[in-house]
Amino acid sequence: MRTLIITMAMVFFGFSSAQAGCSNRSTQAAMNKCAHNAYKSTDSRMNRVYRMAMKVQRSGEKQALRKAQRSWVSYRNKACKSYSNLGSAGSTRPLLYSDCLTRLTSERTKMLELQTMRF
C-alpha cells in the first residue's frame, strides 16, 4: 500500500529526478545520488539568481527579500522533510526528499527571476 501511495505522489507532483535522467540508474543508491546532484545544481542556480535579485533591489527591499528568502528556505526544508516521510524509513526517502527540494527550489528560482527585473 505504501508503495502505491509513493508512486501516486510521484506521478501527481511530478518527478523531477526522472526528468534529470535519474530514472535510468540501476540501484536505489544511484537514483538517490543522482537526485541529490540534481537538487544541488538547482540550488546553485537559485543562489545565483537570488544574488542577481539582491543587486537590483533598493536598500529597504533588500532586507525584505533577505528575510523572505530565509523564511522560504526554512519552509522548503520542513515541507520536503514531511513529504519524504511518505518513504517511511525506506530507501526511497532520500530520493523523495531531494526530488521535493529540486521542485520547490526550481519554482522559487522562477519567482526570484521576476525580482531581477526593474519595471
C-alpha positions, 0 to 999 in steps of 0.5 A: 500500500505504501508503495502505491501511495509513493508512486501516486505522489510521484506521478501527481507532483511530478518527478523531477529526478526522472526528468534529470535522467535519474530514472535510468540508474540501476540501484536505489543508491544511484537514483538517490545520488543522482537526485541529490546532484540534481537538487544541488545544481538547482540550488546553485542556480537559485543562489545565483539568481537570488544574488542577481535579485539582491543587486537590483533591489533598493536598500529597504527591499533588500532586507525584505527579500533577505528575510523572505528568502530565509523564511522560504528556505526554512519552509522548503526544508520542513515541507520536503522533510514531511513529504519524504516521510511518505518513504517511511524509513525506506530507501526511497526517502532520500530520493523523495526528499531531494526530488521535493527540494529540486521542485520547490527550489526550481519554482522559487528560482522562477519567482526570484527571476521576476525580482531581477527585473526593474519595471 
